[in-house]
Amino acid sequence: MSVTIKKIAELAGVSTGTVDRALHDRGRVDPKVARRIKQIALELDYRPNSVAKSLSNRKRNIRITVILHIQNSNLYFDDVQAGIRKCQEEIKDFGITVDILPCPDYSVESQLSLIDQAIDQGANAIVIVPINSPLIRDRLNSLHAEGFPVVFLTNIIEDTEYLSFVGCNYELIGEITAGFLHLLHPGDGKLLLFSPSFQMYGHTLRAKGLRQHLETEYPHIRLQGTYEIAGDDIQNYQITKDALTRFPDTDLFICPGAYSRGNLKAIEEYGFYQKAQIICYDYSDEIGAEIQKGNICATITQCPQEQGYTAVKILFEYLTADKEPRFKNHYIRSRIIVKESICEMEQIKEEYQ
């Protein structure tokens, strides 16, 4: 495997930008540090790649704007932003600015305004969590036609052009969930699905993959109801309470665990921790604690930190080295987290702190 600037930076205990400046004699590096960096590069037989070469010649002061679809605190997007900030830290010495713009929850008008704001402020590219709306679709298609690079992050919308999508393969995750439910409950089962907003088209695809795979492969598990929950815990508690009253014989649940405390609170209060099996999507410390207690069987995490990091990294390489994304759809591999693998999540969180 070829040696990278990142590896040299890790060994030297400096940033990648410092390594770049030292190797190309651009000044602003302590001479002792520069000598150590060059010695490490020599010992590792480092050879500059095309990205590094182009960085030494290109204009700096590149601006990448990240536009979210939510404004309120959200554990999932806290992790996404941790990945963004990690990449931001790595590339800042190359003159790259990364701005994160929150959007009032699922507000199409606000997201359109933020796109215009980013361009007016000189953004060279946009990372966006696109809201599923024809207005957003048309605006993004116009940007693509103008040659403006846009990367979709964690969500995708139909009939829309983009440079690259970074996120999970939602339909496949739905199918994997169906298979895992079968392993947990090989006999007849009655399932309730609680999903985050279907204004995120990915959630629609995930529910579709789950439903179709249950019907074709595991018909003994019956999906009794699908409930769309919001970002408000009180409202989600009431939605869940009504569902449990309607379907008291439910013995399987799928919940967006890291997204809604209200949803799980109702399930707990109605005694379903003891008499049902629960799978969640995404990870939080609270979900990990419930897995440890045996109240939740597992969670399927979509590696949000890696998603945030990769989206910005793709644009960095595209803008500085004309490097086309390797994949049109850059699917981040998901993990099924059970009690025995929670330690992996702690390691990931440490990596992105």
Number of C-alpha atoms within 10 A of each C-alpha: 3 10 14 16 21 16 17 23 20 12 12 20 13 14 18 23 19 24 27 24 17 21 18 13 11 11 12 10 14 11 11 8 16 21 14 17 24 18 14 17 23 11 9 14 11 16 13 16 12 11 15 18 14 15 17 15 10 12 11 14 12 18 20 25 25 27 23 24 23 19 14 13 10 14 18 21 21 13 22 21 22 21 26 26 21 18 21 20 16 16 19 16 17 21 14 19 17 24 18 16 18 16 21 14 16 19 15 19 12 15 26 18 12 19 22 13 14 21 15 9 10 12 20 17 24 25 28 25 23 26 25 19 16 14 14 19 18 14 14 22 18 14 17 16 11 9 11 17 20 25 26 24 26 26 22 28 19 11 10 15 19 20 20 23 27 28 26 25 20 24 21 16 22 23 21 19 26 22 18 15 22 19 10 15 16 13 10 13 21 19 23 22 19 24 22 19 16 16 17 20 18 23 20 18 19 21 22 17 20 23 23 16 20 22 14 8 13 19 15 15 21 17 19 16 14 15 16 15 24 18 18 14 17 15 15 23 20 15 19 22 19 12 20 17 10 12 15 11 15 21 19 23 20 19 24 22 27 22 26 24 18 22 25 25 16 21 21 13 10 15 10 21 18 13 13 19 21 26 26 25 23 24 25 18 13 12 22 23 14 15 22 16 11 16 19 25 19 26 28 20 21 24 22 28 24 23 27 26 21 21 27 28 18 21 25 24 17 17 20 21 17 13 14 14 17 9 11 13 18 20 16 17 14 17 15 18 23 18 17 9 13 20 12 12 18 13 10 13 13 9 12 18 11
